Amino acid sequence: LEMCENQKFEGIEDFMHTLLMIVECLSSIRKALLDAHEPILQHLLPWLLNNLNNYSTNFWFLSLKIFADITTQYLSDEAIYDVIGSNNFSKGLNKLILKQLFPKYGVILSDSDPVPLFGLKLLSIIIEKNPAFITILKNLNLISDITNYFSVGHARLNWYTIKIIKHLVESKTLSIEDLQALEVPKRANEIILNMLESK
């Protein structure tokens, strides 16, 4: 993938897409991911993030999907990842999420479907496994965008949005005043009433 990045030839986009399809197959082989977790963290995951905007929408979506599939498995494996970052792999993954993934979230969430869905899915898992990232989201002003999705009839209101709101409330990173300012209680009440009326 890195060698092809700077090459220009007819059909490069189709060729790169085929390579990504092979990587996608790799992302479903858990043993391979665990055995090669260090080189994947050092080379593949940063490449997927760094080149999200360089190709077509399909390439962008597939890159994000692969990143999400791999990262989700790493975050969920206590043998290689721990929240406090007591090993080099955990520190590296936390840094990658913080420095390279989160700054792209504004673009991810504003893109056309289904990119935002995978972005929300990944974000719900990240803050579930490591609630410390909620403070970073707050500093990046992403929490207000996400709470806006938590509204009756909003196109981004889905299971992952609800999980994110749940983690935000449970983490206690946000004060009661913060939640009220974001209208989380009001929005939750409206969603529940809408569900009851729809029965």
MIFITOR-246350 format. One record per residue: chain; x, y negated, z negated of N, C-alpha, C, CB in turn; residue in one letter. Coordinates in nm, 4 decimals. Each point is the difference from the previous one (the first is absolute). Glycine has a CB too. Example, Ala and Ser with C-alpha at 12.3 -4.5 7.8 and 13.67 -1.06 7.14 Angstrom:
// residues 2
cadena:n_x:n_y:n_z:ca_x:ca_y:ca_z:c_x:c_y:c_z:cb_x:cb_y:cb_z:residuo
A:1.3190:0.5690:-0.7800:-0.0890:-0.1190:0.0000:0.0900:-0.1200:0.0000:-0.1892:0.1173:-0.1246:a
A:0.1542:-0.2223:0.1966:0.0820:-0.1190:-0.0060:-0.0770:-0.1090:-0.0730:0.1184:0.0628:0.2145:s
***
This chain:
// residues 199
cadena:n_x:n_y:n_z:ca_x:ca_y:ca_z:c_x:c_y:c_z:cb_x:cb_y:cb_z:residuo
A:0.0828:0.1199:0.0000:-0.0828:-0.1199:0.0000:0.0866:-0.1254:0.0000:-0.1804:0.1251:-0.1210:l
A:0.2837:-0.1281:0.0372:0.0864:-0.1176:-0.0065:0.0764:-0.0202:0.1298:0.0212:0.0325:-0.2460:e
A:0.0217:0.0766:0.3093:0.0742:-0.0102:0.1257:-0.0888:-0.0534:0.1119:0.1465:0.1900:-0.0726:m
A:-0.2732:-0.1528:0.0702:-0.0918:-0.0427:0.1050:-0.0463:-0.1437:-0.0174:-0.0731:0.2348:0.0212:c
A:0.0884:-0.2866:-0.1412:-0.0560:-0.1301:-0.0325:0.0497:-0.1107:0.0925:-0.0173:0.0760:-0.2347:e
A:0.1453:-0.0731:0.2699:0.0580:-0.1063:0.0809:0.0110:0.0369:0.1476:0.1249:-0.0725:-0.2008:n
A:-0.1820:0.1868:0.2377:0.0053:0.0432:0.1389:-0.1205:-0.0525:0.0773:0.1268:0.2053:-0.0689:q
A:-0.1040:-0.2380:0.1947:-0.1081:-0.0462:0.0856:-0.0072:0.0887:0.1245:0.0275:-0.2376:-0.0853:k
A:-0.1340:0.3140:0.0963:-0.0197:0.0796:0.1213:-0.1491:0.0247:0.0178:0.2278:0.1106:-0.0250:f
A:-0.2635:-0.0768:0.1444:-0.1416:0.0204:0.0311:-0.0549:0.1166:-0.0829:0.0351:-0.0896:0.2350:e
A:-0.1474:0.0654:-0.2996:-0.0616:0.1031:-0.0815:0.0508:0.0049:-0.1427:-0.0298:0.1264:0.2059:g
A:0.1067:-0.2294:-0.2494:0.0577:-0.0002:-0.1342:-0.1076:0.0090:-0.1068:0.1915:-0.1340:0.0853:i
A:-0.3034:0.0656:-0.0626:-0.1042:0.0000:-0.1020:-0.0608:0.1392:-0.0166:-0.0483:-0.2404:0.0522:e
A:0.0215:0.3072:0.0596:-0.0543:0.1366:-0.0064:0.1004:0.0949:-0.0641:-0.1381:-0.0447:0.2050:d
A:0.2655:0.0252:-0.1727:0.1045:0.0847:-0.0570:0.0077:-0.0176:-0.1509:0.1281:-0.0141:0.2148:f
A:-0.1311:-0.1128:-0.2596:0.0054:-0.0281:-0.1428:-0.1227:0.0557:-0.0711:0.1341:-0.2060:0.0469:m
A:-0.2485:0.1967:0.0189:-0.1232:0.0521:-0.0606:0.0101:0.1513:-0.0181:-0.1335:-0.1870:0.1051:h
A:0.1918:0.2564:-0.0070:0.0178:0.1449:-0.0106:0.0932:0.0347:-0.1153:-0.0383:0.0228:0.2468:t
A:0.1459:-0.1004:-0.2619:0.0908:0.0231:-0.1122:-0.0728:-0.0186:-0.1334:0.1939:-0.0765:0.1419:l
A:-0.2791:-0.0259:-0.1467:-0.0749:-0.0233:-0.1232:-0.0960:0.1143:-0.0289:0.0194:-0.2456:0.0374:l
A:-0.0758:0.3040:0.0659:-0.0893:0.1147:-0.0200:0.0757:0.1161:-0.0637:-0.1383:-0.0717:0.1980:m
A:0.2651:0.0883:-0.1582:0.0834:0.1046:-0.0601:0.0249:-0.0318:-0.1472:0.1100:0.0456:0.2232:i
A:-0.0820:-0.1724:-0.2522:0.0216:-0.0418:-0.1389:-0.1282:0.0192:-0.0806:0.1746:-0.1673:0.0741:v
A:-0.2893:0.1421:-0.0122:-0.1272:0.0201:-0.0697:-0.0165:0.1464:-0.0401:-0.1016:-0.1910:0.1289:e
A:0.1426:0.2827:-0.0417:-0.0050:0.1428:-0.0346:0.0901:0.0285:-0.1198:-0.0478:0.0590:0.2407:c
A:0.1640:-0.1221:-0.2417:0.0928:0.0159:-0.1126:-0.0639:-0.0450:-0.1306:0.1926:-0.0341:0.1556:l
A:-0.2732:-0.0730:-0.1489:-0.0595:-0.0552:-0.1217:-0.0998:0.0946:-0.0649:0.0320:-0.2253:0.0957:s
A:-0.0733:0.3297:-0.0228:-0.0944:0.0965:-0.0567:0.0701:0.1235:-0.0572:-0.1703:-0.0809:0.1633:s
A:0.3039:0.0850:-0.1508:0.0778:0.1138:-0.0509:0.0647:-0.0424:-0.1313:0.0443:0.0896:0.2356:i
A:-0.1087:-0.0572:-0.3446:0.0414:-0.0494:-0.1315:0.1427:0.0400:-0.0362:-0.2375:0.0110:-0.0697:r
A:0.2746:0.1127:0.0972:0.1344:0.0462:-0.0369:0.1068:-0.0809:0.0726:-0.0903:0.2309:-0.0407:k
A:0.0667:-0.2595:0.1682:0.0971:-0.0781:0.0774:0.0130:-0.1410:-0.0572:-0.0547:0.1347:0.2060:a
A:-0.0568:-0.1936:-0.2442:0.0032:-0.1344:-0.0576:0.0777:-0.0031:-0.1305:-0.2192:-0.0478:0.1076:l
A:0.1985:0.1484:-0.1904:0.0676:0.0035:-0.1297:0.1488:0.0306:0.0165:-0.2143:0.0740:-0.1081:l
A:0.2465:0.0190:0.1974:0.1406:0.0355:0.0205:0.0807:-0.1170:0.0560:-0.0699:0.2366:0.0379:d
A:0.0049:-0.3190:0.0441:0.0716:-0.1106:0.0663:-0.0462:-0.1356:-0.0513:0.0264:0.1425:0.2031:a
A:-0.0703:-0.1492:-0.3288:-0.0599:-0.1245:-0.0480:0.0974:-0.1181:-0.0012:-0.1518:0.1388:-0.1373:h
A:0.2783:-0.1140:0.1120:0.0971:-0.1100:-0.0031:0.0219:-0.0615:0.1389:0.1116:0.1113:-0.1948:e
A:-0.0771:-0.0309:0.2973:0.0187:-0.0608:0.1330:-0.1295:-0.0588:0.0576:0.1850:0.1626:0.0391:p
A:-0.2987:-0.1036:-0.0721:-0.1270:-0.0554:0.0472:-0.0224:-0.1373:-0.0611:-0.0952:0.2313:0.0265:i
A:0.1258:-0.2454:-0.1556:-0.0139:-0.1294:-0.0662:0.0982:-0.1023:0.0572:-0.0767:0.1174:-0.2081:l
A:0.1977:-0.0749:0.2356:0.1037:-0.0922:0.0460:-0.0162:-0.0411:0.1457:0.1511:0.1033:-0.1650:q
A:-0.2043:-0.0144:0.2476:-0.0017:-0.0264:0.1443:-0.1403:-0.0087:0.0612:0.2174:0.1158:0.0094:h
A:-0.2973:-0.0122:-0.0293:-0.1288:0.0048:0.0703:-0.1018:-0.1003:-0.0531:0.0442:0.2389:0.0435:l
A:-0.0649:-0.2426:-0.1738:-0.1025:-0.0892:-0.0558:0.0289:-0.1478:0.0296:-0.0394:0.1688:-0.1807:l
A:0.1639:-0.2165:0.1634:0.0273:-0.1402:0.0354:-0.0212:-0.0274:0.1483:0.1636:-0.0096:-0.1867:p
A:-0.1272:0.1068:0.2710:-0.0193:-0.0190:0.1442:-0.1481:-0.0150:0.0337:0.2084:0.1330:0.0448:w
A:-0.2908:-0.0512:-0.1053:-0.1437:-0.0088:0.0257:-0.0536:-0.1380:-0.0373:-0.0216:0.2469:-0.0405:l
A:0.0671:-0.3011:-0.0707:-0.0466:-0.1314:-0.0435:0.0580:-0.1130:0.0847:-0.0224:0.0911:-0.2302:l
A:0.1495:-0.0815:0.2632:0.0664:-0.1079:0.0733:-0.0512:-0.0159:0.1423:0.1994:0.0402:-0.1394:n
A:-0.2547:0.0646:0.1949:-0.0389:-0.0039:0.1408:-0.1506:0.0070:0.0217:0.2162:0.1056:0.0516:n
A:-0.2925:-0.1344:-0.1555:-0.1455:0.0097:0.0133:-0.0565:-0.0924:0.1070:-0.0088:0.0617:-0.2388:l
A:0.0681:-0.1771:0.2577:-0.0562:-0.0984:0.0935:0.0610:0.0052:0.1396:-0.0429:-0.1430:-0.1953:n
A:0.1322:0.2368:0.2206:0.0748:-0.0041:0.1246:-0.0680:0.0659:0.1193:0.1980:-0.0026:-0.1401:n
A:-0.3018:0.0808:0.1159:-0.0597:0.0748:0.1092:-0.1512:-0.0203:0.0013:0.1856:0.1695:-0.0129:y
A:-0.2555:-0.0769:0.0736:-0.1442:-0.0135:0.0158:-0.0730:0.0241:-0.1316:0.0224:0.0726:0.2377:s
A:-0.1533:-0.1002:-0.2353:-0.0826:0.0217:-0.1183:0.0048:0.1461:-0.0442:-0.1494:-0.1882:0.0717:t
A:0.1493:0.2806:0.0248:0.0055:0.1423:-0.0339:0.1306:0.0349:-0.0706:-0.1465:0.0507:0.1968:n
A:0.2556:-0.1098:-0.1499:0.1300:0.0243:-0.0619:0.0024:-0.0548:-0.1417:0.1099:-0.0083:0.2249:f
A:-0.1627:-0.1110:-0.2401:-0.0087:-0.0663:-0.1315:-0.0811:0.0849:-0.0962:0.0178:-0.2258:0.1091:w
A:-0.1338:0.2737:-0.0625:-0.0868:0.0804:-0.0854:0.0669:0.1316:-0.0385:-0.1999:-0.1043:0.1086:f
A:0.2592:0.1723:-0.0118:0.0628:0.1292:-0.0271:0.1183:-0.0165:-0.0950:-0.0724:0.0827:0.2261:l
A:0.1484:-0.1915:-0.2099:0.1134:-0.0254:-0.0901:-0.0484:-0.0178:-0.1438:0.1270:-0.1075:0.1893:s
A:-0.2334:0.0291:-0.2060:-0.0536:-0.0222:-0.1342:-0.0553:0.1290:-0.0580:-0.0537:-0.2363:0.0605:l
A:-0.0152:0.3130:0.0220:-0.0583:0.1272:-0.0468:0.1095:0.0959:-0.0480:-0.1924:-0.0293:0.1611:k
A:0.2990:0.0414:-0.0838:0.1098:0.0891:-0.0385:0.0654:-0.0486:-0.1289:0.0394:0.0578:0.2417:i
A:-0.0153:-0.1894:-0.2493:0.0583:-0.0564:-0.1218:-0.0886:0.0309:-0.1198:0.1082:-0.1831:0.1339:f
A:-0.2392:0.1648:-0.1177:-0.0941:0.0249:-0.1097:-0.0017:0.1475:-0.0391:-0.1395:-0.1928:0.0785:a
A:0.1390:0.2813:0.0214:-0.0044:0.1441:-0.0280:0.1228:0.0447:-0.0782:-0.1333:0.0351:0.2089:d
A:0.2500:-0.0822:-0.1674:0.1251:0.0400:-0.0665:0.0104:-0.0625:-0.1382:0.1113:0.0224:0.2230:i
A:-0.1371:-0.1521:-0.2311:0.0139:-0.0707:-0.1271:-0.0965:0.0534:-0.1046:0.0739:-0.2024:0.1244:t
A:-0.1950:0.2359:-0.0825:-0.0990:0.0549:-0.0918:0.0500:0.1283:-0.0652:-0.1810:-0.1021:0.1383:t
A:0.2437:0.1874:-0.0581:0.0511:0.1257:-0.0549:0.1156:-0.0239:-0.0963:-0.0708:0.1165:0.2089:q
A:0.1559:-0.2133:-0.1780:0.1119:-0.0299:-0.0892:-0.0492:-0.0597:-0.1321:0.1474:-0.0366:0.2003:y
A:-0.2411:-0.0564:-0.1916:-0.0520:-0.0627:-0.1218:-0.0698:0.1008:-0.0906:-0.0266:-0.2130:0.1265:l
A:-0.0262:0.3184:-0.0668:-0.0778:0.0986:-0.0756:0.0854:0.1136:-0.0547:-0.1945:-0.0567:0.1419:s
A:0.3222:0.0569:-0.1107:0.0877:0.1094:-0.0426:0.0886:-0.0448:-0.1157:-0.0018:0.0939:0.2335:d
A:-0.0299:-0.0509:-0.3532:0.0741:-0.0409:-0.1196:0.1425:0.0537:-0.0028:-0.2156:-0.0079:-0.1207:e
A:0.2434:0.1071:0.2049:0.1347:0.0567:0.0020:0.1002:-0.0961:0.0625:-0.0998:0.2280:0.0133:a
A:0.0538:-0.3178:0.0753:0.0934:-0.0918:0.0651:-0.0327:-0.1473:-0.0264:0.0333:0.1727:0.1753:i
A:-0.1565:-0.2021:-0.2182:-0.0375:-0.1400:-0.0220:-0.0514:-0.0203:-0.1417:-0.0550:-0.0238:0.2432:y
A:0.1064:-0.0797:-0.3088:-0.0538:-0.0371:-0.1296:-0.0233:-0.1510:-0.0017:0.1191:0.1946:-0.1132:d
A:-0.2192:-0.2340:0.0391:-0.0468:-0.1383:0.0009:0.1076:-0.0984:-0.0435:-0.2279:0.0843:-0.0462:v
A:0.3051:-0.0487:-0.0546:0.0977:-0.0944:-0.0545:0.1273:-0.0093:0.0835:-0.0917:0.0487:-0.2244:i
A:0.1030:0.0345:0.3270:0.1161:-0.0079:0.0878:0.1285:0.0451:-0.0642:-0.1120:-0.1832:0.1124:g
A:0.1082:0.2977:-0.1785:0.1186:0.0480:-0.0714:0.0981:0.0744:0.0908:-0.1401:0.0161:-0.2044:s
A:0.1041:0.0061:0.3310:0.0941:0.0614:0.0931:0.0100:-0.0859:0.1261:-0.0538:0.2310:-0.0906:n
A:0.1558:-0.2069:0.1685:0.0280:-0.0841:0.1167:-0.1124:0.0052:0.1034:0.2433:0.0375:-0.0388:n
A:-0.3028:0.0800:0.0546:-0.1073:0.0109:0.0995:-0.1193:-0.0865:-0.0404:0.0752:0.2339:0.0571:f
A:-0.1143:-0.2266:-0.1830:-0.1129:-0.0800:-0.0487:0.0289:-0.1493:0.0138:-0.0598:0.1836:-0.1607:s
A:0.1809:-0.2232:0.1261:0.0388:-0.1408:0.0142:-0.0062:-0.0434:0.1459:0.1479:0.0204:-0.2018:k
A:-0.1005:0.0669:0.2903:0.0011:-0.0323:0.1423:-0.1387:-0.0115:0.0581:0.2158:0.1147:0.0175:g
A:-0.3046:-0.0232:-0.0577:-0.1371:-0.0039:0.0508:-0.0738:-0.1228:-0.0532:-0.0017:0.2513:0.0143:l
A:0.0209:-0.2814:-0.1421:-0.0616:-0.1203:-0.0571:0.0472:-0.1261:0.0725:-0.0149:0.1156:-0.2225:n
A:0.1443:-0.1223:0.2512:0.0560:-0.1163:0.0691:-0.0557:-0.0110:0.1414:0.2091:0.0194:-0.1372:k
A:-0.2223:0.0931:0.2052:-0.0548:0.0008:0.1363:-0.1428:-0.0515:0.0009:0.1480:0.1929:0.0589:l
A:-0.2284:-0.1461:-0.1535:-0.1391:-0.0450:-0.0101:-0.0050:-0.1498:-0.0298:-0.0703:0.2292:-0.0799:i
A:0.1533:-0.2713:-0.0137:-0.0011:-0.1395:-0.0436:0.0520:-0.0958:0.1068:0.0303:0.0809:-0.2322:l
A:0.0834:-0.0477:0.2912:0.0686:-0.0938:0.0898:-0.0462:0.0081:0.1453:0.1938:0.0165:-0.1507:k
A:-0.2343:0.1040:0.1962:-0.0314:0.0143:0.1415:-0.1473:0.0268:0.0295:0.2288:0.0828:0.0275:q
A:-0.2968:-0.0102:-0.1166:-0.1407:0.0311:0.0257:-0.0930:-0.1129:-0.0427:0.0542:0.2405:-0.0290:l
A:-0.0452:-0.2829:-0.0943:-0.0952:-0.0989:-0.0520:-0.0032:-0.1311:0.0793:0.0362:0.1009:-0.2226:f
A:0.0781:-0.1531:0.2680:-0.0063:-0.1234:0.0792:-0.0780:0.0149:0.1310:0.2175:-0.0619:-0.1002:p
A:-0.2373:0.1864:0.1459:-0.0737:0.0239:0.1239:-0.1493:0.0224:-0.0234:0.2075:0.0968:0.0953:k
A:-0.2486:-0.0935:-0.2220:-0.1383:0.0389:-0.0284:-0.1037:-0.0994:0.0521:0.0860:0.1161:-0.2001:y
A:-0.0517:-0.2435:0.2051:-0.0936:-0.0963:0.0557:-0.0336:0.0336:0.1443:0.0905:-0.1743:-0.1534:g
A:0.0116:0.2127:0.2311:-0.0191:0.0381:0.1399:-0.0747:0.1322:0.0103:0.2098:-0.1223:0.0617:v
A:-0.1740:0.2173:-0.1469:-0.0647:0.1318:0.0029:-0.1494:-0.0118:-0.0246:0.2121:0.1047:-0.0795:i
A:-0.2503:-0.1818:-0.0225:-0.1408:-0.0098:-0.0374:-0.0817:-0.0846:0.0972:0.0699:0.0273:-0.2358:l
A:-0.0035:-0.1123:0.3131:-0.0724:-0.0842:0.0958:-0.0016:0.0590:0.1407:0.0634:-0.1972:-0.1367:s
A:0.0004:0.3121:0.1549:0.0058:0.0627:0.1319:-0.1342:0.0637:0.0339:0.2466:0.0419:-0.0286:d
A:-0.2576:0.0095:0.1508:-0.1236:0.0666:0.0422:-0.0058:0.1404:-0.0570:-0.0046:-0.1359:0.2108:s
A:-0.1162:0.1884:-0.2266:-0.0175:0.1355:-0.0510:0.0666:0.0998:0.0938:-0.2163:-0.0666:-0.1109:d
A:0.2698:0.1792:0.0562:-0.0082:0.0451:-0.1400:0.1222:-0.0367:-0.0852:-0.1406:0.1859:0.0820:p
A:0.2245:-0.2793:-0.0364:0.1219:-0.0345:-0.0736:-0.0289:-0.0429:-0.1442:0.1031:-0.0684:0.2167:v
A:-0.1996:-0.0231:-0.2405:-0.0258:-0.0414:-0.1385:-0.0443:0.1154:-0.0911:-0.0615:-0.2234:0.0897:p
A:-0.0103:0.3195:-0.0337:-0.0458:0.1140:-0.0802:0.1186:0.0771:-0.0557:-0.2076:0.0162:0.1397:l
A:0.3085:0.0088:-0.0560:0.1184:0.0713:-0.0463:0.0804:-0.0869:-0.0958:0.0066:0.1301:0.2148:f
A:-0.0084:-0.2623:-0.1913:0.0676:-0.0900:-0.0919:-0.0619:0.0036:-0.1384:0.0593:-0.1443:0.1920:g
A:-0.1916:0.1442:-0.1977:-0.0706:0.0059:-0.1285:0.0199:0.1360:-0.0672:-0.1703:-0.1635:0.0872:l
A:0.1691:0.2682:-0.0069:0.0210:0.1343:-0.0543:0.1374:0.0099:-0.0658:-0.1514:0.0966:0.1768:k
A:0.2532:-0.1444:-0.1055:0.1360:0.0050:-0.0535:0.0122:-0.0868:-0.1242:0.0892:0.0420:0.2301:l
A:-0.1475:-0.1608:-0.2260:0.0093:-0.0911:-0.1142:-0.0671:0.0582:-0.1236:0.0043:-0.1929:0.1580:l
A:-0.1169:0.2612:-0.1396:-0.0693:0.0597:-0.1146:0.0864:0.1060:-0.0674:-0.2199:-0.0445:0.1115:s
A:0.2957:0.1180:-0.0313:0.0873:0.1039:-0.0547:0.1222:-0.0621:-0.0685:-0.0774:0.1588:0.1799:i
A:0.1330:-0.2627:-0.1186:0.1182:-0.0659:-0.0567:-0.0294:-0.0533:-0.1399:0.0763:-0.0614:0.2313:i
A:-0.1864:-0.0116:-0.2457:-0.0267:-0.0598:-0.1317:-0.0570:0.1018:-0.0984:-0.0397:-0.2193:0.1125:i
A:-0.0133:0.3309:-0.0618:-0.0421:0.1075:-0.0906:0.1226:0.0664:-0.0619:-0.2092:0.0386:0.1369:e
A:0.3094:-0.0125:-0.0534:0.1204:0.0678:-0.0482:0.0934:-0.0944:-0.0753:-0.0192:0.1573:0.1917:k
A:0.0178:-0.2849:-0.1546:0.0884:-0.0957:-0.0657:-0.0728:-0.1337:-0.0176:0.2037:0.1147:0.0992:n
A:-0.2790:-0.1290:-0.2078:-0.0770:-0.1235:-0.0244:0.0851:-0.1260:-0.0106:-0.1645:0.1408:-0.1153:p
A:0.2955:-0.1249:0.0967:0.0865:-0.1179:-0.0095:-0.0035:-0.0827:0.1277:0.1469:0.1247:-0.1582:a
A:-0.1823:-0.0618:0.2692:-0.0060:-0.0715:0.1271:-0.1157:-0.1001:0.0055:0.1030:0.1991:0.1085:f
A:-0.1980:-0.1867:-0.1997:-0.1143:-0.0922:0.0003:0.0463:-0.1428:-0.0247:-0.1498:0.1841:-0.0818:i
A:0.2479:-0.2004:-0.0042:0.0552:-0.1332:-0.0258:0.0581:-0.0609:0.1274:0.0497:0.0678:-0.2365:t
A:0.0150:0.0161:0.3170:0.0578:-0.0479:0.1260:-0.1111:-0.0431:0.0951:0.1989:0.1527:-0.0295:i
A:-0.3044:-0.0736:0.0367:-0.1142:-0.0358:0.0858:-0.0578:-0.1344:-0.0421:-0.0517:0.2436:0.0363:l
A:0.0453:-0.2647:-0.1664:-0.0528:-0.1268:-0.0514:0.0895:-0.1158:0.0424:-0.1020:0.1202:-0.1964:k
A:0.2327:-0.1009:0.1868:0.0951:-0.1047:0.0374:-0.0037:-0.0297:0.1501:0.1448:0.0702:-0.1912:n
A:-0.1802:0.0304:0.2709:-0.0081:-0.0168:0.1454:-0.1374:-0.0507:0.0446:0.1685:0.1828:0.0250:l
A:-0.2562:-0.2084:-0.1225:-0.1359:-0.0491:0.0282:-0.0828:0.0974:0.0835:0.0903:-0.2305:-0.0119:n
A:-0.0601:0.3597:-0.0011:-0.0769:0.1003:0.0742:-0.1240:0.0462:-0.0752:0.2113:0.0731:0.1063:l
A:-0.2124:-0.0911:-0.2374:-0.1129:0.0487:-0.0789:-0.1285:-0.0727:0.0365:0.1568:0.0566:-0.1854:i
A:-0.1495:-0.1869:0.2082:-0.1213:-0.0743:0.0355:-0.0569:0.0476:0.1332:0.0864:-0.1979:-0.1266:s
A:0.0016:0.2317:0.2224:-0.0471:0.0528:0.1290:-0.0724:0.1324:-0.0185:0.1900:-0.1145:0.1160:d
A:-0.1311:0.2008:-0.1987:-0.0585:0.1324:-0.0207:-0.1324:-0.0084:-0.0750:0.2297:0.0978:-0.0013:i
A:-0.2369:-0.1852:-0.0981:-0.1268:-0.0132:-0.0733:-0.1091:-0.0584:0.0886:0.1279:-0.0296:-0.2128:t
A:-0.0901:-0.0472:0.3141:-0.1001:-0.0489:0.0950:-0.0643:0.1140:0.0780:0.1276:-0.2134:0.0185:n
A:-0.0520:0.3223:0.0026:-0.0563:0.1170:0.0679:-0.1049:0.0695:-0.0869:0.2164:0.0294:0.1237:y
A:-0.2058:-0.0520:-0.2536:-0.0897:0.0644:-0.0968:-0.1328:-0.0759:-0.0027:0.1974:0.0800:-0.1404:f
A:-0.2676:-0.0770:0.2532:-0.1240:-0.0760:0.0156:-0.0998:0.0806:0.0824:0.1271:-0.2179:-0.0157:s
A:-0.2532:0.2018:-0.0152:-0.1065:0.0699:0.0736:0.0083:-0.0359:0.1474:-0.1488:0.0000:-0.2043:v
A:0.1542:0.1024:0.2884:-0.0013:-0.0207:0.1437:0.1338:-0.0316:0.0629:-0.2258:-0.0757:-0.0316:g
A:0.3306:0.0633:-0.0482:0.1308:-0.0320:0.0575:0.0552:0.1206:0.0761:0.0438:-0.1646:-0.1869:h
A:0.0160:0.1394:0.3025:0.0529:0.1079:0.0839:0.1123:0.0776:-0.0680:-0.0623:-0.1341:0.1993:a
A:0.1292:0.0712:-0.2955:0.1116:0.0661:-0.0693:-0.0426:0.0640:-0.1325:0.1543:-0.1644:0.1067:r
A:-0.2828:0.1634:-0.1363:-0.0467:0.0658:-0.1225:-0.0087:0.1503:0.0258:-0.1303:-0.2074:-0.0718:l
A:0.2191:0.2817:0.0100:0.0021:0.1454:0.0157:0.0519:0.0633:-0.1291:0.0364:-0.0211:0.2512:n
A:-0.0217:0.1514:-0.2477:0.0431:0.0732:-0.1191:0.1350:-0.0491:-0.0505:-0.1280:0.1981:0.0801:w
A:0.2203:-0.2302:0.0110:0.1343:-0.0424:-0.0408:-0.0026:-0.1388:-0.0632:0.0976:0.1398:0.1835:y
A:-0.1816:-0.2284:-0.1315:-0.0150:-0.1326:-0.0602:-0.0515:0.0131:-0.1431:-0.0444:-0.1010:0.2273:t
A:-0.0545:0.1869:-0.2467:-0.0566:0.0209:-0.1333:0.1054:0.0584:-0.0947:-0.2285:0.0349:0.1022:i
A:0.3101:0.0582:-0.0535:0.1068:0.0565:-0.0827:0.1011:-0.1072:-0.0402:-0.0301:0.2209:0.1151:k
A:0.0630:-0.3093:-0.0211:0.0950:-0.1078:-0.0305:-0.0566:-0.0904:-0.1092:0.0887:0.0076:0.2367:i
A:-0.2154:-0.0457:-0.2240:-0.0635:-0.0851:-0.1015:0.0010:0.0710:-0.1354:-0.1467:-0.1069:0.1767:i
A:0.1185:0.2358:-0.1764:0.0013:0.0786:-0.1236:0.1380:-0.0048:-0.0654:-0.1785:0.1509:0.0938:k
A:0.2837:-0.1328:-0.0136:0.1362:-0.0031:-0.0543:0.0357:-0.1391:-0.0501:0.0656:0.1841:0.1561:h
A:-0.1124:-0.2877:-0.0864:0.0275:-0.1367:-0.0433:-0.0593:-0.0266:-0.1374:0.0043:-0.0736:0.2385:l
A:-0.1272:0.1192:-0.2587:-0.0682:-0.0220:-0.1283:0.0656:0.0821:-0.1104:-0.2153:-0.0461:0.1215:v
A:0.2465:0.1715:-0.0912:0.0572:0.0896:-0.1015:0.1415:-0.0392:-0.0411:-0.1410:0.1814:0.0927:e
A:0.2146:-0.2424:-0.0024:0.1405:-0.0313:-0.0290:0.0168:-0.1074:-0.1066:0.0526:0.0634:0.2327:s
A:-0.1550:-0.1470:-0.2489:0.0032:-0.1126:-0.0947:0.1053:-0.1047:0.0368:-0.0784:0.1561:-0.1777:k
A:0.1289:-0.1466:0.3004:0.0909:-0.1040:0.0484:-0.0757:-0.1306:0.0174:0.1420:0.1727:0.1157:t
A:-0.2681:-0.1601:-0.0742:-0.0862:-0.1165:0.0158:-0.0821:-0.0193:-0.1272:-0.0106:0.0351:0.2509:l
A:0.0026:-0.1561:-0.2965:-0.0796:-0.0303:-0.1190:-0.1490:-0.0018:0.0358:0.1918:-0.1342:-0.0973:s
A:-0.2754:0.1312:-0.0049:-0.1438:-0.0133:0.0227:-0.0295:-0.1278:0.0786:-0.0471:0.1273:-0.2130:i
A:0.1197:-0.2320:0.1808:-0.0174:-0.1274:0.0710:0.0376:0.0133:0.1475:0.0471:-0.1235:-0.2134:e
A:0.0596:0.1986:0.2399:0.0418:0.0235:0.1391:-0.1087:0.0740:0.0764:0.2409:0.0060:-0.0716:d
A:-0.2933:0.0995:0.0099:-0.1034:0.0809:0.0651:-0.1263:-0.0808:0.0250:0.0935:0.2034:-0.1099:l
A:-0.1286:-0.2882:0.0155:-0.1179:-0.0843:0.0176:0.0222:-0.1034:0.1097:-0.0579:0.0338:-0.2409:q
A:0.1786:-0.0890:0.2468:0.0318:-0.0977:0.1045:-0.0054:0.0642:0.1383:0.1441:-0.1255:-0.1626:a
A:-0.1085:0.2530:0.1693:-0.0062:0.0744:0.1256:-0.1399:0.0561:0.0271:0.2412:0.0572:-0.0290:l
A:-0.3327:-0.0803:-0.0666:-0.1402:0.0435:0.0099:-0.0147:0.1524:0.0080:-0.0502:-0.2157:0.1141:e
A:0.1438:0.2876:-0.1757:-0.0068:0.1465:0.0037:-0.1256:0.0532:-0.0702:0.2508:0.0068:0.0051:v
A:-0.2844:-0.0540:-0.1278:-0.1239:0.0496:-0.0636:-0.1254:-0.0315:0.0834:0.1103:-0.0300:-0.2237:p
A:-0.1163:-0.0892:0.2775:-0.1145:-0.0418:0.0814:-0.0108:0.0860:0.1261:0.0231:-0.2352:-0.0881:k
A:0.0873:0.2573:0.1526:0.0008:0.0803:0.1223:-0.0389:0.1457:-0.0300:0.1783:-0.1513:0.0967:r
A:-0.1276:0.2050:-0.2088:-0.0336:0.1375:-0.0375:-0.1500:0.0132:-0.0245:0.2288:0.0298:-0.1012:a
A:-0.2860:-0.1272:0.0335:-0.1431:0.0015:-0.0274:-0.0799:-0.0035:0.1297:0.0411:-0.1146:-0.2191:n
A:0.0000:0.0311:0.3124:-0.0709:-0.0115:0.1282:0.0085:0.1298:0.0798:0.0489:-0.2459:0.0028:e
A:0.0670:0.3106:-0.0073:0.0172:0.1270:0.0731:-0.0892:0.1085:-0.0597:0.2376:-0.0631:0.0566:i
A:-0.2404:0.0693:-0.1895:-0.0834:0.1004:-0.0677:-0.1486:-0.0245:0.0297:0.1739:0.0218:-0.1832:i
A:-0.2177:-0.1453:0.1759:-0.1397:-0.0321:0.0301:-0.0338:0.0355:0.1442:0.0061:-0.1845:-0.1699:l
A:0.0861:0.1559:0.2601:-0.0239:0.0319:0.1410:-0.0127:0.1503:0.0220:0.1254:-0.2060:0.0649:n
A:-0.0437:0.2831:-0.1358:-0.0061:0.1461:0.0108:-0.1327:0.0521:-0.0532:0.2497:0.0131:-0.0230:m
A:-0.2955:-0.0696:-0.0897:-0.1273:0.0450:-0.0580:-0.1181:-0.0359:0.0901:0.0981:-0.0258:-0.2293:l
A:-0.0926:-0.0924:0.2900:-0.1064:-0.0421:0.0884:-0.0028:0.0800:0.1292:0.0168:-0.2257:-0.0985:e
A:0.0975:0.2806:0.1346:0.0100:0.0744:0.1272:-0.0481:0.1431:-0.0137:0.1919:-0.1434:0.0641:s
A:-0.2159:0.1888:-0.1869:-0.0447:0.1380:-0.0218:-0.1413:0.0212:0.0497:0.1498:0.0148:-0.1971:k
***
